Protein backbone atom coordinates (compact mmCIF):
# COMPACT_ATOMS: atom_id res chain seq x y z
CA UNK A 1 0.00 0.00 0.00
CA UNK A 2 2.91 2.37 0.72
CA UNK A 3 5.77 3.38 -1.59
CA UNK A 4 9.35 2.30 -0.89
CA UNK A 5 10.22 5.85 0.23
CA UNK A 6 7.27 6.07 2.61
CA UNK A 7 8.26 2.75 4.19
CA UNK A 8 11.89 3.86 4.43
CA UNK A 9 10.98 7.10 6.24
CA UNK A 10 8.50 5.23 8.44
CA UNK A 11 11.08 2.63 9.46
CA UNK A 12 13.92 5.14 9.83
CA UNK A 13 12.36 8.54 10.54
CA UNK A 14 14.72 11.54 10.49
CA UNK A 15 14.84 14.20 13.19
CA UNK A 16 12.63 12.45 15.73
CA UNK A 17 12.46 13.79 19.25
CA UNK A 18 11.63 16.78 21.37
CA UNK A 19 13.49 20.08 21.65
CA UNK A 20 13.24 21.62 25.11
CA UNK A 21 14.81 24.91 23.97
CA UNK A 22 12.85 25.23 20.72
CA UNK A 23 12.29 28.74 19.33
CA UNK A 24 8.91 27.68 17.94
CA UNK A 25 6.57 24.74 18.53
CA UNK A 26 3.71 23.64 16.32
CA UNK A 27 1.05 21.29 17.63
CA UNK A 28 -1.56 19.96 15.26
CA UNK A 29 -4.26 17.34 15.45
CA UNK A 30 -5.76 15.35 12.63
CA UNK A 31 -9.50 16.06 12.76
CA UNK A 32 -10.23 12.86 10.86
CA UNK A 33 -8.56 10.35 13.19
CA UNK A 34 -7.69 12.35 16.32
CA UNK A 35 -3.94 11.78 15.98
CA UNK A 36 -1.54 14.51 16.98
CA UNK A 37 1.95 15.78 16.20
CA UNK A 38 4.46 18.36 17.32
CA UNK A 39 7.17 20.09 15.31
CA UNK A 40 9.96 21.97 17.08
CA UNK A 41 12.21 24.48 15.32
CA UNK A 42 15.40 26.28 16.20
CA UNK A 43 15.81 29.47 14.16
CA UNK A 44 18.98 31.40 13.42
CA UNK A 45 19.11 34.43 11.10
CA UNK A 46 15.60 33.54 9.87
CA UNK A 47 16.75 30.10 8.83
CA UNK A 48 15.62 26.78 10.31
CA UNK A 49 18.82 25.64 11.91
CA UNK A 50 17.37 22.55 13.55
CA UNK A 51 14.02 20.78 13.52
CA UNK A 52 12.51 17.81 15.32
CA UNK A 53 9.14 16.13 15.39
CA UNK A 54 7.05 13.84 17.54
CA UNK A 55 4.02 12.16 16.02
CA UNK A 56 1.36 10.00 17.54
CA UNK A 57 0.03 8.90 14.21
CA UNK A 58 0.11 6.32 11.46
CA UNK A 59 2.87 5.34 9.04
CA UNK A 60 1.86 8.04 6.55
CA UNK A 61 1.96 10.72 9.25
CA UNK A 62 5.38 9.59 10.46
CA UNK A 63 6.87 9.33 6.97
CA UNK A 64 5.59 12.75 5.87
CA UNK A 65 6.73 14.35 9.14
CA UNK A 66 10.17 12.88 8.64
CA UNK A 67 10.26 14.17 5.06
CA UNK A 68 9.07 17.63 6.05
CA UNK A 69 11.83 17.98 8.65
CA UNK A 70 14.38 16.81 6.11
CA UNK A 71 13.22 19.33 3.49
CA UNK A 72 12.72 22.24 5.92
CA UNK A 73 16.08 22.00 7.65
CA UNK A 74 18.38 24.75 6.40
CA UNK A 75 15.60 26.65 4.62
CA UNK A 76 14.71 30.24 5.41
CA UNK A 77 11.34 30.70 7.13
CA UNK A 78 9.84 31.99 3.88
CA UNK A 79 11.16 29.04 1.92
CA UNK A 80 9.86 26.64 4.57
CA UNK A 81 6.41 28.24 4.36
CA UNK A 82 6.44 27.55 0.64
CA UNK A 83 6.68 23.79 1.19
CA UNK A 84 3.43 22.28 0.00
CA UNK A 85 1.74 19.08 0.94
CA UNK A 86 1.77 18.07 -2.72
CA UNK A 87 5.53 18.49 -2.85
CA UNK A 88 6.00 16.33 0.26
CA UNK A 89 3.71 13.58 -0.96
CA UNK A 90 5.30 13.56 -4.42
CA UNK A 91 8.80 13.44 -2.98
CA UNK A 92 7.78 10.28 -1.13
CA UNK A 93 6.51 8.62 -4.29
CA UNK A 94 2.84 9.29 -3.49
CA UNK A 95 0.38 8.11 -0.85
CA UNK A 96 -2.86 6.16 -1.08
CA UNK A 97 -5.71 8.73 -1.39
CA UNK A 98 -7.18 7.60 1.94
CA UNK A 99 -3.94 8.63 3.67
CA UNK A 100 -3.63 12.14 2.23
CA UNK A 101 -5.32 13.66 5.28
CA UNK A 102 -2.55 12.14 7.44
CA UNK A 103 0.13 13.90 5.42
CA UNK A 104 -1.42 17.30 6.15
CA UNK A 105 -0.27 17.09 9.76
CA UNK A 106 3.36 17.58 8.84
CA UNK A 107 3.11 20.77 6.74
CA UNK A 108 0.53 22.20 9.12
CA UNK A 109 2.83 21.43 12.07
CA UNK A 110 5.67 23.24 10.36
CA UNK A 111 3.48 26.28 9.65
CA UNK A 112 2.31 26.31 13.26
CA UNK A 113 5.90 26.17 14.53
CA UNK A 114 6.83 29.14 12.33
CA UNK A 115 3.71 31.00 13.45
CA UNK A 116 4.65 30.33 17.08
CA UNK A 117 8.19 31.60 16.48
CA UNK A 118 6.98 34.82 14.81
CA UNK A 119 4.33 35.44 17.49
CA UNK A 120 6.77 34.85 20.36
CA UNK A 121 9.21 37.29 18.82
CA UNK A 122 6.48 39.85 18.13
CA UNK A 123 7.21 39.71 14.42
CA UNK A 124 4.63 40.46 11.75
CA UNK A 125 2.71 37.37 10.70
CA UNK A 126 1.88 37.10 7.00
CA UNK A 127 -1.90 37.17 6.34
CA UNK A 128 -1.87 33.79 4.64
CA UNK A 129 -0.09 32.17 7.59
CA UNK A 130 -2.46 33.78 10.09
CA UNK A 131 -5.47 32.48 8.15
CA UNK A 132 -4.00 28.98 8.06
CA UNK A 133 -3.27 29.22 11.78
CA UNK A 134 -6.90 30.12 12.53
CA UNK A 135 -8.11 27.23 10.38
CA UNK A 136 -5.76 24.73 12.06
CA UNK A 137 -6.84 25.98 15.50
CA UNK A 138 -10.51 25.56 14.58
CA UNK A 139 -9.89 22.01 13.32
CA UNK A 140 -7.98 21.14 16.48
CA UNK A 141 -11.06 21.94 18.54
CA UNK A 142 -13.04 19.53 16.43
CA UNK A 143 -10.52 16.70 16.85
CA UNK A 144 -12.50 13.61 17.67
CA UNK A 145 -12.05 9.89 18.06
CA UNK A 146 -9.07 7.72 17.09
CA UNK A 147 -9.54 5.68 13.97
CA UNK A 148 -6.39 4.23 12.49
CA UNK A 149 -6.64 3.02 8.98
CA UNK A 150 -3.30 1.46 8.17
CA UNK A 151 -4.26 -1.93 6.90
S1 LIG B 1 -2.59 10.44 11.13
FE1 LIG B 1 -4.17 9.34 12.08
S2 LIG B 1 -4.61 7.68 10.72
FE2 LIG B 1 -2.97 8.80 9.82
Backbone and ligand atoms as CSV (ligand in chain L), in Angstrom:
chain,resi,resn,atom,element,x,y,z
A,1,UNK,N,N,0.828,-1.219,0.000
A,1,UNK,CA,C,0.000,0.000,0.000
A,1,UNK,C,C,0.859,1.264,0.000
A,2,UNK,N,N,2.025,1.193,0.667
A,2,UNK,CA,C,2.907,2.367,0.722
A,2,UNK,C,C,4.092,2.232,-0.232
A,3,UNK,N,N,4.586,3.386,-0.717
A,3,UNK,CA,C,5.766,3.376,-1.595
A,3,UNK,C,C,6.998,2.998,-0.789
A,4,UNK,N,N,8.069,2.667,-1.521
A,4,UNK,CA,C,9.345,2.300,-0.888
A,4,UNK,C,C,9.849,3.455,-0.014
A,5,UNK,N,N,9.737,4.677,-0.521
A,5,UNK,CA,C,10.225,5.849,0.227
A,5,UNK,C,C,9.417,6.092,1.499
A,6,UNK,N,N,8.110,5.896,1.409
A,6,UNK,CA,C,7.270,6.074,2.608
A,6,UNK,C,C,7.704,5.053,3.664
A,7,UNK,N,N,7.868,3.801,3.236
A,7,UNK,CA,C,8.258,2.754,4.190
A,7,UNK,C,C,9.635,3.051,4.784
A,8,UNK,N,N,10.529,3.558,3.956
A,8,UNK,CA,C,11.887,3.855,4.434
A,8,UNK,C,C,11.847,4.953,5.509
A,9,UNK,N,N,11.080,6.009,5.249
A,9,UNK,CA,C,10.982,7.100,6.243
A,9,UNK,C,C,10.209,6.656,7.486
A,10,UNK,N,N,9.260,5.740,7.291
A,10,UNK,CA,C,8.505,5.228,8.436
A,10,UNK,C,C,9.406,4.361,9.326
A,11,UNK,N,N,10.211,3.529,8.686
A,11,UNK,CA,C,11.078,2.627,9.458
A,11,UNK,C,C,12.267,3.374,10.070
A,12,UNK,N,N,12.749,4.403,9.357
A,12,UNK,CA,C,13.924,5.143,9.829
A,12,UNK,C,C,13.647,6.645,9.801
A,13,UNK,N,N,12.703,7.110,10.605
A,13,UNK,CA,C,12.363,8.541,10.536
A,13,UNK,C,C,13.524,9.445,10.938
A,14,UNK,N,N,13.664,10.548,10.188
A,14,UNK,CA,C,14.721,11.538,10.490
A,14,UNK,C,C,14.197,12.543,11.520
A,15,UNK,N,N,15.118,13.071,12.281
A,15,UNK,CA,C,14.835,14.202,13.188
A,15,UNK,C,C,13.690,13.950,14.172
A,16,UNK,N,N,13.659,12.754,14.736
A,16,UNK,CA,C,12.628,12.447,15.731
A,16,UNK,C,C,13.077,12.927,17.104
A,17,UNK,N,N,12.146,13.439,17.868
A,17,UNK,CA,C,12.462,13.792,19.251
A,17,UNK,C,C,11.841,15.110,19.645
A,18,UNK,N,N,12.143,15.511,20.876
A,18,UNK,CA,C,11.635,16.784,21.368
A,18,UNK,C,C,12.784,17.774,21.414
A,19,UNK,N,N,12.460,19.043,21.591
A,19,UNK,CA,C,13.490,20.076,21.648
A,19,UNK,C,C,13.105,21.036,22.784
A,20,UNK,N,N,13.658,20.810,23.970
A,20,UNK,CA,C,13.237,21.622,25.113
A,20,UNK,C,C,13.487,23.118,24.921
A,21,UNK,N,N,14.503,23.482,24.150
A,21,UNK,CA,C,14.812,24.909,23.975
A,21,UNK,C,C,14.386,25.417,22.590
A,22,UNK,N,N,13.305,24.836,22.062
A,22,UNK,CA,C,12.854,25.226,20.717
A,22,UNK,C,C,12.480,26.707,20.676
A,23,UNK,N,N,12.703,27.335,19.526
A,23,UNK,CA,C,12.286,28.736,19.326
A,23,UNK,C,C,10.824,28.805,18.910
A,24,UNK,N,N,10.314,27.715,18.350
A,24,UNK,CA,C,8.912,27.677,17.943
A,24,UNK,C,C,8.409,26.244,18.006
A,25,UNK,N,N,7.159,26.079,18.446
A,25,UNK,CA,C,6.573,24.742,18.530
A,25,UNK,C,C,5.228,24.755,17.822
A,26,UNK,N,N,5.011,23.774,16.991
A,26,UNK,CA,C,3.715,23.641,16.322
A,26,UNK,C,C,3.052,22.367,16.794
A,27,UNK,N,N,1.803,22.483,17.219
A,27,UNK,CA,C,1.051,21.286,17.634
A,27,UNK,C,C,-0.189,21.202,16.773
A,28,UNK,N,N,-0.358,20.094,16.098
A,28,UNK,CA,C,-1.558,19.957,15.263
A,28,UNK,C,C,-2.203,18.592,15.462
A,29,UNK,N,N,-3.511,18.587,15.348
A,29,UNK,CA,C,-4.259,17.337,15.451
A,29,UNK,C,C,-4.900,17.029,14.120
A,30,UNK,N,N,-5.073,15.758,13.845
A,30,UNK,CA,C,-5.763,15.353,12.631
A,30,UNK,C,C,-7.251,15.210,12.958
A,31,UNK,N,N,-8.083,16.103,12.399
A,31,UNK,CA,C,-9.503,16.065,12.763
A,31,UNK,C,C,-10.192,14.778,12.328
A,32,UNK,N,N,-9.584,14.075,11.363
A,32,UNK,CA,C,-10.228,12.859,10.863
A,32,UNK,C,C,-10.048,11.690,11.835
A,33,UNK,N,N,-8.825,11.534,12.358
A,33,UNK,CA,C,-8.561,10.348,13.192
A,33,UNK,C,C,-8.254,10.692,14.645
A,34,UNK,N,N,-7.992,11.967,14.943
A,34,UNK,CA,C,-7.686,12.345,16.325
A,34,UNK,C,C,-6.221,12.234,16.675
A,35,UNK,N,N,-5.376,11.863,15.699
A,35,UNK,CA,C,-3.938,11.779,15.984
A,35,UNK,C,C,-3.338,13.174,16.115
A,36,UNK,N,N,-2.116,13.208,16.641
A,36,UNK,CA,C,-1.540,14.507,16.980
A,36,UNK,C,C,-0.039,14.507,16.710
A,37,UNK,N,N,0.498,15.685,16.397
A,37,UNK,CA,C,1.951,15.776,16.200
A,37,UNK,C,C,2.484,17.116,16.651
A,38,UNK,N,N,3.773,17.133,16.925
A,38,UNK,CA,C,4.455,18.360,17.318
A,38,UNK,C,C,5.686,18.529,16.432
A,39,UNK,N,N,5.923,19.773,16.017
A,39,UNK,CA,C,7.172,20.092,15.313
A,39,UNK,C,C,7.871,21.190,16.106
A,40,UNK,N,N,9.147,20.999,16.322
A,40,UNK,CA,C,9.963,21.970,17.078
A,40,UNK,C,C,11.015,22.552,16.139
A,41,UNK,N,N,11.171,23.877,16.175
A,41,UNK,CA,C,12.207,24.480,15.322
A,41,UNK,C,C,13.154,25.363,16.136
A,42,UNK,N,N,14.387,25.380,15.678
A,42,UNK,CA,C,15.404,26.277,16.199
A,42,UNK,C,C,15.733,27.204,15.034
A,43,UNK,N,N,15.655,28.516,15.260
A,43,UNK,CA,C,15.810,29.469,14.159
A,43,UNK,C,C,17.036,30.347,14.387
A,44,UNK,N,N,17.843,30.483,13.343
A,44,UNK,CA,C,18.984,31.400,13.418
A,44,UNK,C,C,19.029,32.207,12.127
A,45,UNK,N,N,19.099,33.533,12.259
A,45,UNK,CA,C,19.111,34.435,11.098
A,45,UNK,C,C,17.986,34.092,10.127
A,46,UNK,N,N,16.790,33.860,10.668
A,46,UNK,CA,C,15.602,33.542,9.872
A,46,UNK,C,C,15.717,32.262,9.056
A,47,UNK,N,N,16.585,31.384,9.503
A,47,UNK,CA,C,16.749,30.100,8.830
A,47,UNK,C,C,16.481,28.979,9.841
A,48,UNK,N,N,15.879,27.901,9.391
A,48,UNK,CA,C,15.621,26.779,10.305
A,48,UNK,C,C,16.929,26.011,10.486
A,49,UNK,N,N,17.502,26.224,11.647
A,49,UNK,CA,C,18.820,25.642,11.911
A,49,UNK,C,C,18.680,24.187,12.344
A,50,UNK,N,N,17.612,23.924,13.107
A,50,UNK,CA,C,17.366,22.550,13.555
A,50,UNK,C,C,15.860,22.334,13.654
A,51,UNK,N,N,15.455,21.097,13.510
A,51,UNK,CA,C,14.022,20.784,13.517
A,51,UNK,C,C,13.832,19.357,14.001
A,52,UNK,N,N,12.818,19.165,14.834
A,52,UNK,CA,C,12.512,17.811,15.316
A,52,UNK,C,C,10.994,17.622,15.308
A,53,UNK,N,N,10.571,16.372,15.327
A,53,UNK,CA,C,9.137,16.129,15.388
A,53,UNK,C,C,8.809,14.942,16.278
A,54,UNK,N,N,7.583,14.962,16.767
A,54,UNK,CA,C,7.049,13.839,17.540
A,54,UNK,C,C,5.639,13.622,17.008
A,55,UNK,N,N,5.342,12.430,16.593
A,55,UNK,CA,C,4.015,12.163,16.016
A,55,UNK,C,C,3.363,10.960,16.665
A,56,UNK,N,N,2.151,11.146,17.117
A,56,UNK,CA,C,1.357,10.005,17.541
A,56,UNK,C,C,0.383,9.776,16.392
A,57,UNK,N,N,0.858,9.069,15.395
A,57,UNK,CA,C,0.031,8.900,14.208
A,57,UNK,C,C,0.440,7.659,13.443
A,58,UNK,N,N,-0.110,7.523,12.263
A,58,UNK,CA,C,0.109,6.323,11.464
A,58,UNK,C,C,1.396,6.419,10.646
A,59,UNK,N,N,1.659,5.396,9.859
A,59,UNK,CA,C,2.873,5.341,9.043
A,59,UNK,C,C,2.962,6.533,8.096
A,60,UNK,N,N,1.849,6.918,7.495
A,60,UNK,CA,C,1.864,8.043,6.550
A,60,UNK,C,C,2.210,9.340,7.273
A,61,UNK,N,N,1.676,9.508,8.476
A,61,UNK,CA,C,1.958,10.724,9.247
A,61,UNK,C,C,3.437,10.768,9.650
A,62,UNK,N,N,3.971,9.631,10.051
A,62,UNK,CA,C,5.377,9.586,10.464
A,62,UNK,C,C,6.295,9.836,9.265
A,63,UNK,N,N,6.016,9.175,8.150
A,63,UNK,CA,C,6.869,9.330,6.968
A,63,UNK,C,C,6.831,10.767,6.447
A,64,UNK,N,N,5.657,11.379,6.401
A,64,UNK,CA,C,5.587,12.747,5.874
A,64,UNK,C,C,6.222,13.735,6.859
A,65,UNK,N,N,6.087,13.477,8.154
A,65,UNK,CA,C,6.730,14.355,9.135
A,65,UNK,C,C,8.239,14.283,8.971
A,66,UNK,N,N,8.735,13.077,8.827
A,66,UNK,CA,C,10.173,12.880,8.643
A,66,UNK,C,C,10.652,13.636,7.401
A,67,UNK,N,N,9.891,13.509,6.322
A,67,UNK,CA,C,10.262,14.168,5.061
A,67,UNK,C,C,10.217,15.689,5.204
A,68,UNK,N,N,9.193,16.183,5.869
A,68,UNK,CA,C,9.074,17.635,6.054
A,68,UNK,C,C,10.282,18.176,6.826
A,69,UNK,N,N,10.679,17.472,7.876
A,69,UNK,CA,C,11.828,17.977,8.651
A,69,UNK,C,C,13.085,17.957,7.783
A,70,UNK,N,N,13.212,16.917,6.973
A,70,UNK,CA,C,14.380,16.808,6.108
A,70,UNK,C,C,14.426,17.964,5.100
A,71,UNK,N,N,13.262,18.267,4.515
A,71,UNK,CA,C,13.219,19.326,3.488
A,71,UNK,C,C,13.290,20.730,4.101
A,72,UNK,N,N,12.780,20.886,5.315
A,72,UNK,CA,C,12.717,22.235,5.915
A,72,UNK,C,C,14.058,22.656,6.535
A,73,UNK,N,N,14.827,21.684,6.971
A,73,UNK,CA,C,16.080,22.001,7.654
A,73,UNK,C,C,17.011,22.781,6.728
A,74,UNK,N,N,17.464,23.931,7.199
A,74,UNK,CA,C,18.380,24.753,6.400
A,74,UNK,C,C,17.667,25.784,5.540
A,75,UNK,N,N,16.342,25.665,5.425
A,75,UNK,CA,C,15.601,26.651,4.620
A,75,UNK,C,C,15.355,27.917,5.428
A,76,UNK,N,N,15.161,29.034,4.716
A,76,UNK,CA,C,14.711,30.242,5.408
A,76,UNK,C,C,13.258,30.014,5.814
A,77,UNK,N,N,12.741,30.859,6.698
A,77,UNK,CA,C,11.342,30.695,7.129
A,77,UNK,C,C,10.406,30.835,5.932
A,78,UNK,N,N,10.694,31.797,5.063
A,78,UNK,CA,C,9.840,31.993,3.879
A,78,UNK,C,C,9.864,30.766,2.977
A,79,UNK,N,N,11.050,30.228,2.775
A,79,UNK,CA,C,11.159,29.035,1.921
A,79,UNK,C,C,10.422,27.857,2.559
A,80,UNK,N,N,10.531,27.745,3.874
A,80,UNK,CA,C,9.859,26.637,4.571
A,80,UNK,C,C,8.342,26.775,4.453
A,81,UNK,N,N,7.857,28.024,4.488
A,81,UNK,CA,C,6.407,28.237,4.363
A,81,UNK,C,C,5.902,27.880,2.969
A,82,UNK,N,N,6.824,27.890,2.014
A,82,UNK,CA,C,6.442,27.546,0.639
A,82,UNK,C,C,6.291,26.041,0.418
A,83,UNK,N,N,6.781,25.243,1.359
A,83,UNK,CA,C,6.677,23.788,1.194
A,83,UNK,C,C,5.200,23.390,1.136
A,84,UNK,N,N,4.840,22.665,0.119
A,84,UNK,CA,C,3.428,22.283,0.004
A,84,UNK,C,C,3.261,20.806,0.301
A,85,UNK,N,N,2.041,20.480,0.666
A,85,UNK,CA,C,1.743,19.085,0.944
A,85,UNK,C,C,1.962,18.214,-0.301
A,86,UNK,N,N,1.612,18.795,-1.452
A,86,UNK,CA,C,1.768,18.071,-2.721
A,86,UNK,C,C,3.251,17.706,-2.931
A,87,UNK,N,N,4.094,18.684,-2.665
A,87,UNK,CA,C,5.535,18.490,-2.846
A,87,UNK,C,C,6.040,17.354,-1.927
A,88,UNK,N,N,5.565,17.355,-0.699
A,88,UNK,CA,C,6.001,16.326,0.265
A,88,UNK,C,C,5.546,14.944,-0.200
A,89,UNK,N,N,4.264,14.870,-0.555
A,89,UNK,CA,C,3.706,13.576,-0.960
A,89,UNK,C,C,4.403,13.074,-2.220
A,90,UNK,N,N,4.625,13.977,-3.177
A,90,UNK,CA,C,5.296,13.564,-4.422
A,90,UNK,C,C,6.719,13.108,-4.149
A,91,UNK,N,N,7.406,13.799,-3.245
A,91,UNK,CA,C,8.803,13.440,-2.982
A,91,UNK,C,C,8.904,12.081,-2.288
A,92,UNK,N,N,7.793,11.605,-1.762
A,92,UNK,CA,C,7.780,10.275,-1.131
A,92,UNK,C,C,7.233,9.206,-2.086
A,93,UNK,N,N,7.013,9.590,-3.324
A,93,UNK,CA,C,6.507,8.624,-4.295
A,93,UNK,C,C,5.011,8.404,-4.187
A,94,UNK,N,N,4.304,9.356,-3.566
A,94,UNK,CA,C,2.844,9.285,-3.493
A,94,UNK,C,C,2.345,8.567,-2.248
A,95,UNK,N,N,1.054,8.759,-1.988
A,95,UNK,CA,C,0.383,8.107,-0.852
A,95,UNK,C,C,-0.973,7.619,-1.322
A,96,UNK,N,N,-1.490,6.560,-0.725
A,96,UNK,CA,C,-2.863,6.162,-1.081
A,96,UNK,C,C,-3.812,7.322,-0.752
A,97,UNK,N,N,-4.811,7.579,-1.604
A,97,UNK,CA,C,-5.709,8.728,-1.387
A,97,UNK,C,C,-6.282,8.780,0.021
A,98,UNK,N,N,-6.561,7.627,0.606
A,98,UNK,CA,C,-7.177,7.598,1.937
A,98,UNK,C,C,-6.219,8.123,3.012
A,99,UNK,N,N,-4.932,8.178,2.694
A,99,UNK,CA,C,-3.943,8.632,3.674
A,99,UNK,C,C,-3.516,10.083,3.482
A,100,UNK,N,N,-4.063,10.758,2.480
A,100,UNK,CA,C,-3.628,12.142,2.225
A,100,UNK,C,C,-3.891,13.030,3.443
A,101,UNK,N,N,-5.025,12.804,4.120
A,101,UNK,CA,C,-5.321,13.662,5.278
A,101,UNK,C,C,-4.236,13.531,6.348
A,102,UNK,N,N,-3.607,12.356,6.423
A,102,UNK,CA,C,-2.553,12.136,7.436
A,102,UNK,C,C,-1.326,12.987,7.120
A,103,UNK,N,N,-1.077,13.171,5.818
A,103,UNK,CA,C,0.128,13.900,5.422
A,103,UNK,C,C,0.006,15.390,5.728
A,104,UNK,N,N,-1.226,15.870,5.893
A,104,UNK,CA,C,-1.419,17.297,6.151
A,104,UNK,C,C,-0.852,17.718,7.507
A,105,UNK,N,N,-0.784,16.768,8.425
A,105,UNK,CA,C,-0.272,17.088,9.761
A,105,UNK,C,C,1.106,17.721,9.691
A,106,UNK,N,N,1.963,17.162,8.854
A,106,UNK,CA,C,3.360,17.577,8.838
A,106,UNK,C,C,3.535,19.024,8.369
A,107,UNK,N,N,2.961,19.377,7.221
A,107,UNK,CA,C,3.105,20.766,6.737
A,107,UNK,C,C,2.400,21.740,7.673
A,108,UNK,N,N,1.242,21.329,8.186
A,108,UNK,CA,C,0.528,22.205,9.125
A,108,UNK,C,C,1.351,22.395,10.402
A,109,UNK,N,N,1.985,21.333,10.864
A,109,UNK,CA,C,2.827,21.427,12.069
A,109,UNK,C,C,3.981,22.387,11.858
A,110,UNK,N,N,4.567,22.332,10.669
A,110,UNK,CA,C,5.670,23.239,10.356
A,110,UNK,C,C,5.182,24.691,10.340
A,111,UNK,N,N,4.042,24.914,9.713
A,111,UNK,CA,C,3.482,26.283,9.653
A,111,UNK,C,C,3.185,26.787,11.064
A,112,UNK,N,N,2.626,25.919,11.888
A,112,UNK,CA,C,2.308,26.309,13.257
A,112,UNK,C,C,3.577,26.643,14.047
A,113,UNK,N,N,4.634,25.898,13.826
A,113,UNK,CA,C,5.900,26.166,14.534
A,113,UNK,C,C,6.456,27.526,14.114
A,114,UNK,N,N,6.345,27.839,12.822
A,114,UNK,CA,C,6.832,29.136,12.328
A,114,UNK,C,C,5.942,30.259,12.869
A,115,UNK,N,N,4.642,30.023,12.888
A,115,UNK,CA,C,3.706,31.005,13.447
A,115,UNK,C,C,4.054,31.275,14.911
A,116,UNK,N,N,4.309,30.213,15.658
A,116,UNK,CA,C,4.651,30.334,17.077
A,116,UNK,C,C,5.937,31.147,17.249
A,117,UNK,N,N,6.918,30.866,16.407
A,117,UNK,CA,C,8.190,31.598,16.475
A,117,UNK,C,C,7.963,33.094,16.212
A,118,UNK,N,N,7.217,33.405,15.165
A,118,UNK,CA,C,6.982,34.816,14.812
A,118,UNK,C,C,6.198,35.518,15.923
A,119,UNK,N,N,5.168,34.836,16.449
A,119,UNK,CA,C,4.331,35.438,17.494
A,119,UNK,C,C,5.153,35.690,18.758
A,120,UNK,N,N,5.953,34.706,19.152
A,120,UNK,CA,C,6.771,34.847,20.364
A,120,UNK,C,C,7.754,36.001,20.251
A,121,UNK,N,N,8.220,36.230,19.035
A,121,UNK,CA,C,9.210,37.288,18.818
A,121,UNK,C,C,8.576,38.602,18.365
A,122,UNK,N,N,7.237,38.655,18.500
A,122,UNK,CA,C,6.476,39.854,18.133
A,122,UNK,C,C,6.809,40.335,16.725
A,123,UNK,N,N,6.927,39.387,15.825
A,123,UNK,CA,C,7.215,39.712,14.424
A,123,UNK,C,C,5.906,39.712,13.637
A,124,UNK,N,N,5.854,40.469,12.559
A,124,UNK,CA,C,4.630,40.455,11.754
A,124,UNK,C,C,4.347,39.056,11.196
A,125,UNK,N,N,3.088,38.695,11.212
A,125,UNK,CA,C,2.707,37.370,10.699
A,125,UNK,C,C,1.999,37.560,9.362
A,126,UNK,N,N,2.520,36.931,8.307
A,126,UNK,CA,C,1.877,37.096,6.996
A,126,UNK,C,C,0.400,36.687,7.061
A,127,UNK,N,N,-0.449,37.429,6.336
A,127,UNK,CA,C,-1.899,37.169,6.338
A,127,UNK,C,C,-2.247,35.710,6.068
A,128,UNK,N,N,-1.561,35.167,5.046
A,128,UNK,CA,C,-1.866,33.791,4.636
A,128,UNK,C,C,-1.578,32.824,5.798
A,129,UNK,N,N,-0.460,33.043,6.472
A,129,UNK,CA,C,-0.088,32.167,7.588
A,129,UNK,C,C,-1.081,32.314,8.738
A,130,UNK,N,N,-1.505,33.546,9.010
A,130,UNK,CA,C,-2.463,33.779,10.093
A,130,UNK,C,C,-3.792,33.074,9.790
A,131,UNK,N,N,-4.213,33.142,8.536
A,131,UNK,CA,C,-5.474,32.477,8.150
A,131,UNK,C,C,-5.355,30.970,8.343
A,132,UNK,N,N,-4.195,30.424,7.914
A,132,UNK,CA,C,-4.003,28.983,8.059
A,132,UNK,C,C,-3.962,28.597,9.541
A,133,UNK,N,N,-3.348,29.461,10.330
A,133,UNK,CA,C,-3.267,29.215,11.776
A,133,UNK,C,C,-4.670,29.143,12.385
A,134,UNK,N,N,-5.535,30.092,12.000
A,134,UNK,CA,C,-6.903,30.115,12.531
A,134,UNK,C,C,-7.666,28.855,12.120
A,135,UNK,N,N,-7.426,28.425,10.888
A,135,UNK,CA,C,-8.110,27.234,10.378
A,135,UNK,C,C,-7.633,25.985,11.149
A,136,UNK,N,N,-6.323,25.893,11.358
A,136,UNK,CA,C,-5.757,24.733,12.060
A,136,UNK,C,C,-6.276,24.703,13.498
A,137,UNK,N,N,-6.346,25.890,14.116
A,137,UNK,CA,C,-6.837,25.975,15.498
A,137,UNK,C,C,-8.295,25.518,15.583
A,138,UNK,N,N,-9.088,25.933,14.600
A,138,UNK,CA,C,-10.509,25.559,14.581
A,138,UNK,C,C,-10.655,24.047,14.415
A,139,UNK,N,N,-9.816,23.468,13.549
A,139,UNK,CA,C,-9.890,22.015,13.316
A,139,UNK,C,C,-9.477,21.247,14.558
A,140,UNK,N,N,-8.484,21.798,15.280
A,140,UNK,CA,C,-7.975,21.144,16.480
A,140,UNK,C,C,-9.106,20.979,17.509
A,141,UNK,N,N,-9.954,22.000,17.571
A,141,UNK,CA,C,-11.058,21.943,18.537
A,141,UNK,C,C,-12.055,20.864,18.163
A,142,UNK,N,N,-12.069,20.539,16.873
A,142,UNK,CA,C,-13.039,19.530,16.428
A,142,UNK,C,C,-12.473,18.122,16.490
A,143,UNK,N,N,-11.169,18.009,16.852
A,143,UNK,CA,C,-10.519,16.703,16.854
A,143,UNK,C,C,-11.337,15.708,17.662
A,144,UNK,N,N,-11.606,14.564,17.011
A,144,UNK,CA,C,-12.501,13.612,17.668
A,144,UNK,C,C,-11.851,12.293,18.010
A,145,UNK,N,N,-12.482,11.205,17.623
A,145,UNK,CA,C,-12.049,9.886,18.063
A,145,UNK,C,C,-10.870,9.354,17.251
A,146,UNK,N,N,-10.181,8.350,17.793
A,146,UNK,CA,C,-9.065,7.721,17.087
A,146,UNK,C,C,-9.594,6.644,16.147
A,147,UNK,N,N,-9.098,6.677,14.934
A,147,UNK,CA,C,-9.543,5.684,13.970
A,147,UNK,C,C,-8.410,5.422,12.994
A,148,UNK,N,N,-7.513,4.533,13.363
A,148,UNK,CA,C,-6.385,4.232,12.486
A,148,UNK,C,C,-6.834,3.383,11.326
A,149,UNK,N,N,-6.181,3.610,10.213
A,149,UNK,CA,C,-6.645,3.023,8.977
A,149,UNK,C,C,-5.493,2.467,8.174
A,150,UNK,N,N,-4.552,1.817,8.846
A,150,UNK,CA,C,-3.303,1.459,8.175
A,150,UNK,C,C,-3.378,0.213,7.317
A,151,UNK,N,N,-4.285,-0.672,7.630
A,151,UNK,CA,C,-4.256,-1.931,6.898
A,151,UNK,C,C,-5.003,-1.848,5.589
L,1,LIG,S1,S,-2.588,10.437,11.127
L,1,LIG,FE1,FE,-4.169,9.344,12.075
L,1,LIG,S2,S,-4.613,7.682,10.719
L,1,LIG,FE2,FE,-2.971,8.801,9.816
